[in-house]
Amino acid sequence: MEQIPQDVIEMAEDFLNHLSMKETGDLLKDFFFEQLFFSEIIISVHKNMKDQELAKKHNLLFMLIYKCYKYYDIPIPVISREIILSTHDQFIKSLSVKPNQKQTLLEMMMDMKTLIKQDNLMDYLILKVCGTIKNPVTYQTENDMNLAISETIVIILVLNNEMKKHIGDEIN
């Protein structure tokens, strides 16, 4: 499976950055309508976040991720609640494999980058969720950070797995 090119990610970001508030809301509604079970989980997670601005930013991030996976020009079927929850459970279990080694957020994201094999997309996400050494992303609470990151990784894992069903597992 070919990686999502950097220019596709940049075009998706540019597209989303130029939407009005109404257009963003309409696009989010379309995404939620298209992927009902993703939307249920996203809404549920966002209700548990203290920082609602972070929740709004992550809505845009999810739309960007979804738009990037459309690069493959394969219709994305409605992803079932069971697949999403199973993927989430597997992701959480993968984090607990090293219980005595507490990973930093960046270390965990780098591990996911190796697993997902979407370097361009993961580099973009690392920049968005971790920031840079000189300009790190800050979160109001550790819970907000954990919710935002795990939700983002699960969406990528689910979409990546869906594409692999149609394209195969080989990454160029």
N, C-alpha and C positions, 0 to 999 in steps of 0.2 A: 504494500500500500504506500503510495507516494505521500510524503509529508505535505501538510498544508503549507504552501509557499508564504514567505514573509510578506510579499506584496498583497496577497489575499487578505491577510490579517490587517495590514495597513489600510487597505481599501474599506474593509468592514468598519474599522475604527473611525475613519474619515466620514463614512456614510452616517454612522450613529452620532458622531459629534456635530453634524450639521442638521440634525432633526430638531424641529421645534418641540416644545413640551407636549403639545397635542399629538404630533406625529410619533413621538416616543411612546406616549400612552397607547396610541392605536397599534403600534408595532408590538408592544408588550401584550396587549389584549390578543392580538393575532397569534403570538407565540403561545400564550396561555391556552388559547382555544385549540391550537394545533397539537399541543403537548399537555393535555389536561393533568396527567399524573405528575409531570415535572412541576407544573404550576401549583398543585396542591402541596407538594413538599416544599417548594420555594416559599410559598406564602406561610406555611406552618413554621419554617425555620426563621423567617423574617419577623414573625410575631414575637419570637424569643430573643430578638436582638435589642439591645439597649439603644444603639446608634442607628436610627432609621435612615439617616443620610447614607450610611454604609450600605444598608439594604437597597436603597435606590441605585447606588453605584454598581452594586453587584447584579441588579436586574439588567443593566446595560452590558455588563460583562457576560452574562448568560446569553443575551441576544447576540453578542459578538461571536461567542463560541459556536452557537447554533448556526449563525450565518457562515462562519468559516467551514463548518462541516458540510454545508450545502455545496461547497466547492467541488465535491466529488460527483455532483450531479446525479445523485441517487436519492430517490424519494425516501425521506426519513419517516418510517411508520410511527404510529402512536406507540410510545414506549410504555409498557405496562408498569403498574405500581410494583408488582412483584420483582421485575427486573431491576428497577431503581433501588428498591429496598435490599435486594440480594447483593447488588453491587456495593451499596453503602456498607452492608455488614462485612463483606469481604475486605473492603478498604479499611474499616476499623480494625478488623482482625490483623491485617497486614501491619498496622501501626503497633500492635501489641506483641509482635513477634520478638522485639527486643525490649522487654519490660525494664531491664536495668539500665538501658541506654536512652536517656531522654534526648531526642533529636531537636535541633532548632527547626524553626519554620523553613528556613532555607535548605537545610539538609533533607527534610522530608520532601520538599518540592523537587530537589535534585533527584531523589530516589524515584519519585513519580515520573520525572522526565525520562529516566532510563526505562521504566516500565511502559510508559505510554508511547514512547518513540515518536513523539511529535515535538521535536526540539524547538522549532520556531514558535509554535503556540505556547509551549511551556516557558520559553524564555520571556515571551510577552507577559504571561501570567505572573511569573516570578517578579518581573519589574512592577506589575500592577499591585500585587498583594504583599510583596516584601519591600519594594522600593530599591534604593541604592544605599551604599554605605554612607554617602553624604546626605542623602535624603530618604531615610527609611519611612515606610508607611506606619502610622501609629493607629492603634485601635483603642477605643474607650475601655473595653474589657477584654480579658483573655477569652471569655466565652464568645464574644462577637467574632474575634479573630478565628477561633476554632470552627465556629459555624460557617463563616464565610468561606474559609479555605476548604473544609471538607465538602461542602455543598458544590463548590466549583470543581473539585477533583472528581467527585462522583458523576457530575454531568459529563465531563470529558471522558471518563472511563466508559460510561454507558454509550455515548455517541461513537467513541472509537471502536468499541466492540460491535456496534451495529454496522459500522462501515466495513469492518473485517469480515462480517458475514457475507458481504457482497463482493468485496475486492480481494480478500485474502489477507494474510498476516504479514507479508513481506513489506518492509519499509525501504524505500530507495534512499 
